[in-house]
């Protein structure tokens, strides 16, 4: 078991090492999302991370990739999310535009609300300008994003 002192030191280290901090906060966000989805009574299965772009979860039979909102918003206040793999070069680093059924973004660190997630269908993500079969790495959360995943799961477009 990890001690409270070790947790404090872990976060101090995460604040010093940006890459580690992103990975740690991303992993914690993913854990919180899984627990949140399970608390809603959804059937949640985790996919092991393989860096080949496999989605993080299968939720009620739909694949779901999860990210945290970027620290800085757009000038109009809209949240910004980054959808690309952590290794490789463009275009291999980019997700195919059909890589997952749904995507989620944790905006909790912006809103201060616990378990504040936004969801959308992957087909609503913007495609990359030079690679039309790939998702643009930076996405603006817009009117297609909702806070109720059950709405997306129960209502097909």
HUZIFEN-V924324 format. One record per pair of residues at least 12 apart in sequence whose C-alpha atoms are under 10 Angstrom apart, sorted by the first residue. I is the first residue (numbers start at 1). J is the second residue. D is the distance in whole Angstrom. If there is no record, write none. Layout:
i=I j=J d=D
i=I j=J d=D
This chain:
i=10 j=24 d=9
i=11 j=24 d=9
i=11 j=25 d=9
i=22 j=68 d=9
i=23 j=86 d=10
i=25 j=68 d=8
i=26 j=66 d=9
i=26 j=67 d=7
i=26 j=68 d=6
i=26 j=69 d=10
i=26 j=106 d=9
i=27 j=66 d=10
i=27 j=67 d=9
i=27 j=68 d=10
i=29 j=66 d=8
i=29 j=67 d=8
i=29 j=68 d=7
i=29 j=105 d=9
i=29 j=106 d=7
i=29 j=107 d=10
i=29 j=108 d=9
i=29 j=115 d=9
i=29 j=117 d=10
i=30 j=46 d=10
i=30 j=56 d=8
i=30 j=57 d=9
i=30 j=65 d=10
i=30 j=66 d=7
i=30 j=67 d=8
i=30 j=68 d=9
i=30 j=104 d=10
i=30 j=105 d=10
i=30 j=106 d=9
i=31 j=46 d=10
i=32 j=106 d=9
i=32 j=114 d=9
i=32 j=115 d=7
i=32 j=116 d=10
i=32 j=117 d=10
i=33 j=57 d=10
i=33 j=66 d=8
i=33 j=67 d=10
i=33 j=104 d=9
i=33 j=105 d=9
i=33 j=106 d=8
i=33 j=115 d=7
i=33 j=116 d=9
i=33 j=117 d=8
i=34 j=46 d=8
i=34 j=56 d=10
i=34 j=57 d=8
i=34 j=59 d=9
i=34 j=66 d=10
i=35 j=115 d=9
i=36 j=114 d=10
i=36 j=115 d=7
i=36 j=116 d=10
i=36 j=117 d=9
i=37 j=59 d=8
i=37 j=115 d=10
i=37 j=149 d=9
i=37 j=150 d=9
i=38 j=59 d=9
i=40 j=149 d=10
i=40 j=150 d=9
i=41 j=60 d=10
i=42 j=58 d=10
i=42 j=59 d=7
i=42 j=60 d=6
i=42 j=61 d=10
i=42 j=149 d=10
i=42 j=150 d=9
i=42 j=153 d=10
i=43 j=57 d=10
i=43 j=58 d=8
i=43 j=59 d=6
i=43 j=60 d=5
i=43 j=61 d=8
i=43 j=62 d=10
i=44 j=57 d=7
i=44 j=58 d=6
i=44 j=59 d=5
i=44 j=60 d=7
i=44 j=61 d=9
i=44 j=62 d=10
i=44 j=63 d=10
i=44 j=64 d=10
i=45 j=57 d=6
i=45 j=58 d=5
i=45 j=59 d=7
i=45 j=60 d=9
i=45 j=61 d=9
i=45 j=63 d=9
i=46 j=58 d=6
i=46 j=59 d=9
i=46 j=63 d=10
i=46 j=64 d=10
i=47 j=63 d=9
i=47 j=64 d=10
i=47 j=65 d=10
i=51 j=84 d=10
i=51 j=85 d=6
i=51 j=86 d=7
i=51 j=87 d=7
i=51 j=88 d=9
i=51 j=93 d=9
i=52 j=85 d=8
i=52 j=86 d=10
i=52 j=87 d=9
i=52 j=88 d=10
i=52 j=92 d=9
i=52 j=93 d=9
i=52 j=94 d=10
i=52 j=95 d=9
i=53 j=65 d=9
i=53 j=84 d=8
i=53 j=85 d=7
i=53 j=86 d=10
i=53 j=92 d=10
i=53 j=93 d=9
i=53 j=94 d=9
i=53 j=95 d=6
i=53 j=96 d=8
i=53 j=99 d=7
i=53 j=100 d=9
i=54 j=85 d=10
i=54 j=95 d=9
i=54 j=99 d=7
i=54 j=100 d=8
i=55 j=99 d=7
i=55 j=100 d=6
i=55 j=101 d=9
i=55 j=102 d=9
i=55 j=103 d=9
i=56 j=100 d=9
i=56 j=103 d=9
i=57 j=100 d=10
i=57 j=102 d=10
i=57 j=103 d=10
i=58 j=100 d=9
i=58 j=101 d=9
i=58 j=102 d=10
i=59 j=101 d=10
i=59 j=102 d=9
i=59 j=149 d=10
i=59 j=153 d=9
i=60 j=150 d=10
i=60 j=153 d=8
i=60 j=154 d=10
i=61 j=101 d=10
i=61 j=153 d=9
i=62 j=100 d=8
i=62 j=101 d=6
i=62 j=102 d=7
i=62 j=153 d=8
i=63 j=99 d=9
i=63 j=100 d=5
i=63 j=101 d=5
i=63 j=102 d=6
i=63 j=103 d=8
i=63 j=122 d=10
i=64 j=99 d=9
i=64 j=100 d=6
i=64 j=101 d=6
i=64 j=102 d=5
i=64 j=103 d=5
i=64 j=104 d=7
i=64 j=119 d=9
i=64 j=120 d=10
i=64 j=121 d=9
i=64 j=122 d=9
i=65 j=83 d=9
i=65 j=99 d=9
i=65 j=100 d=7
i=65 j=101 d=8
i=65 j=102 d=7
i=65 j=103 d=5
i=65 j=104 d=6
i=65 j=105 d=9
i=65 j=119 d=10
i=65 j=122 d=9
i=66 j=83 d=9
i=66 j=102 d=9
i=66 j=103 d=6
i=66 j=104 d=5
i=66 j=105 d=6
i=66 j=106 d=8
i=66 j=117 d=10
i=66 j=118 d=10
i=66 j=119 d=9
i=67 j=81 d=7
i=67 j=82 d=7
i=67 j=83 d=7
i=67 j=84 d=10
i=67 j=103 d=8
i=67 j=104 d=6
i=67 j=105 d=5
i=67 j=106 d=6
i=67 j=107 d=9
i=67 j=117 d=10
i=67 j=118 d=10
i=68 j=80 d=9
i=68 j=81 d=7
i=68 j=82 d=8
i=68 j=83 d=10
i=68 j=104 d=8
i=68 j=105 d=5
i=68 j=106 d=5
i=68 j=107 d=7
i=68 j=108 d=9
i=68 j=109 d=9
i=68 j=117 d=9
i=68 j=118 d=10
i=69 j=81 d=5
i=69 j=82 d=7
i=69 j=104 d=9
i=69 j=105 d=6
i=69 j=106 d=6
i=69 j=107 d=6
i=69 j=108 d=9
i=69 j=109 d=8
i=69 j=110 d=8
i=69 j=117 d=9
i=69 j=118 d=10
i=69 j=139 d=10
i=69 j=140 d=10
i=69 j=141 d=9
i=70 j=82 d=7
i=70 j=105 d=9
i=70 j=106 d=9
i=70 j=107 d=9
i=70 j=109 d=10
i=70 j=110 d=9
i=70 j=138 d=9
i=70 j=139 d=10
i=71 j=107 d=9
i=71 j=109 d=8
i=71 j=110 d=8
i=72 j=110 d=9
i=73 j=110 d=9
i=73 j=140 d=9
i=73 j=141 d=10
i=74 j=140 d=8
i=74 j=141 d=10
i=78 j=140 d=7
i=78 j=141 d=6
i=78 j=142 d=7
i=79 j=105 d=9
i=79 j=106 d=10
i=79 j=107 d=8
i=79 j=110 d=9
i=79 j=139 d=8
i=79 j=140 d=6
i=79 j=141 d=5
i=79 j=142 d=8
i=80 j=105 d=9
i=80 j=107 d=9
i=80 j=138 d=7
i=80 j=139 d=6
i=80 j=140 d=5
i=80 j=141 d=6
i=80 j=142 d=10
i=81 j=104 d=9
i=81 j=105 d=7
i=81 j=106 d=9
i=81 j=107 d=9
i=81 j=137 d=8
i=81 j=138 d=6
i=81 j=139 d=5
i=81 j=140 d=7
i=81 j=141 d=7
i=82 j=105 d=9
i=82 j=136 d=8
i=82 j=137 d=5
i=82 j=138 d=5
i=82 j=139 d=6
i=82 j=140 d=9
i=83 j=95 d=7
i=83 j=103 d=9
i=83 j=105 d=10
i=83 j=125 d=10
i=83 j=135 d=7
i=83 j=136 d=7
i=83 j=137 d=5
i=83 j=138 d=6
i=83 j=139 d=7
i=84 j=96 d=10
i=84 j=134 d=10
i=84 j=135 d=8
i=84 j=136 d=8
i=84 j=137 d=5
i=84 j=138 d=8
i=85 j=137 d=9
i=90 j=131 d=9
i=91 j=128 d=10
i=91 j=130 d=9
i=91 j=131 d=7
i=91 j=133 d=10
i=91 j=134 d=8
i=91 j=135 d=10
i=92 j=134 d=9
i=93 j=134 d=10
i=93 j=137 d=9
i=94 j=128 d=9
i=94 j=131 d=9
i=94 j=133 d=10
i=94 j=134 d=6
i=94 j=135 d=6
i=94 j=136 d=7
i=94 j=137 d=7
i=95 j=127 d=10
i=95 j=128 d=10
i=95 j=133 d=9
i=95 j=134 d=6
i=95 j=135 d=6
i=95 j=136 d=8
i=95 j=137 d=8
i=96 j=127 d=9
i=96 j=128 d=10
i=96 j=131 d=9
i=96 j=132 d=9
i=96 j=133 d=6
i=96 j=134 d=4
i=96 j=135 d=6
i=96 j=136 d=10
i=97 j=122 d=7
i=97 j=123 d=7
i=97 j=124 d=10
i=97 j=125 d=8
i=97 j=126 d=9
i=97 j=127 d=7
i=97 j=128 d=9
i=97 j=131 d=10
i=97 j=132 d=8
i=97 j=133 d=6
i=97 j=134 d=5
i=97 j=135 d=5
i=97 j=136 d=9
i=98 j=121 d=10
i=98 j=122 d=7
i=98 j=123 d=7
i=98 j=125 d=10
i=98 j=133 d=8
i=98 j=134 d=8
i=98 j=135 d=9
i=99 j=122 d=8
i=99 j=123 d=10
i=99 j=134 d=9
i=99 j=135 d=9
i=100 j=121 d=8
i=100 j=122 d=6
i=100 j=123 d=9
i=101 j=120 d=9
i=101 j=121 d=6
i=101 j=122 d=6
i=101 j=123 d=8
i=102 j=119 d=7
i=102 j=120 d=6
i=102 j=121 d=4
i=102 j=122 d=5
i=102 j=123 d=8
i=102 j=124 d=9
i=102 j=125 d=10
i=102 j=149 d=9
i=102 j=152 d=8
i=102 j=153 d=9
i=103 j=118 d=8
i=103 j=119 d=6
i=103 j=120 d=6
i=103 j=121 d=6
i=103 j=122 d=6
i=103 j=123 d=10
i=103 j=124 d=10
i=103 j=125 d=9
i=103 j=145 d=9
i=103 j=149 d=10
i=104 j=117 d=7
i=104 j=118 d=5
i=104 j=119 d=4
i=104 j=120 d=7
i=104 j=121 d=9
i=104 j=122 d=9
i=104 j=145 d=9
i=104 j=146 d=9
i=104 j=147 d=9
i=104 j=149 d=9
i=105 j=117 d=6
i=105 j=118 d=5
i=105 j=119 d=7
i=105 j=120 d=9
i=105 j=141 d=9
i=105 j=145 d=9
i=105 j=147 d=10
i=106 j=118 d=7
i=106 j=119 d=9
i=115 j=147 d=10
i=116 j=147 d=7
i=117 j=145 d=10
i=117 j=146 d=8
i=117 j=147 d=6
i=117 j=148 d=8
i=117 j=149 d=9
i=118 j=141 d=8
i=118 j=144 d=10
i=118 j=145 d=6
i=118 j=146 d=5
i=118 j=147 d=5
i=118 j=148 d=7
i=118 j=149 d=8
i=119 j=141 d=9
i=119 j=144 d=8
i=119 j=145 d=5
i=119 j=146 d=5
i=119 j=147 d=6
i=119 j=148 d=7
i=119 j=149 d=6
i=119 j=150 d=10
i=119 j=151 d=10
i=119 j=152 d=8
i=120 j=141 d=9
i=120 j=142 d=10
i=120 j=143 d=9
i=120 j=144 d=6
i=120 j=145 d=5
i=120 j=146 d=6
i=120 j=147 d=9
i=120 j=148 d=10
i=120 j=149 d=8
i=120 j=152 d=7
i=121 j=144 d=8
i=121 j=145 d=8
i=121 j=146 d=10
i=121 j=149 d=10
i=121 j=152 d=8
i=121 j=153 d=10
i=121 j=156 d=10
i=121 j=157 d=9
i=122 j=135 d=9
i=123 j=135 d=9
i=124 j=139 d=10
i=124 j=142 d=10
i=124 j=143 d=10
i=124 j=144 d=7
i=124 j=145 d=9
i=125 j=137 d=10
i=125 j=138 d=9
i=125 j=139 d=7
i=125 j=140 d=9
i=125 j=141 d=9
i=125 j=142 d=10
i=125 j=144 d=9
i=125 j=145 d=10
i=126 j=138 d=9
i=126 j=139 d=7
i=126 j=140 d=9
i=127 j=139 d=9
